[in-house]
Amino acid sequence: MSSLSAHRRFRDPRSTRYDFLASVLVRCPGCDQVAHVATGPEAGEVHDPDLFAPRRLVCRSCGTAKEWNRGPVALHRDRCEPATDPFFNVRLWLQAETRHGWVWAYNPEHLDLIRRFVRAPLREGIPWHDHGRKMTVVARLPAWMQQAKNRDEVLRAIARIHASLLSS
């Protein structure tokens, strides 16, 4: 596949939000710099798919460290409010506001998936007859993010988010 056709066609990789929760970038509650939420060492494998695996928030700037063990998990749902991580309820680092709502991602891989989807003029979803995962990350994106008329605005927001990651 040529690089031109790779940018023009998007095939849903069937990733869900849960696939991106092993590593989440947040604003440190202590110093407002970038901090990292990851599965704790007792969770075993780094990419443990268990939603309720122990988590640890660590900030390298100020040394803040917090533990989370089997408490409530709250996935972000309100497009008019800044997004927070599901474990510590701390604002996500990777987010930007647009006139339609917030564009946000848990980590750079999540942001890249959204960028590839929005950028592609040809988007292939999961066939209706397929019994696999249907409520994927891209299937759950708000309608305004999926509309071609908002493509440039969403891509500008993603570029701002990416720049904030590079400047941190």
Secondary structure, 3 states (H helix, E strand, C coil): CCHHHHHHEEECCCCCHHHHCCEEEEECCCCCCEEEEEECHHHCCCCCCCCCCCEEEECCCCCCEEEECCCCCCCCCCCCCCCECCCCCCEECCEEECCCCEEECCCHHHHHHHHHHHHCCEEECCCCCCCCCCCCCCCCCCHHHHCHHHHHHHHHHHHHHHHHHHHC
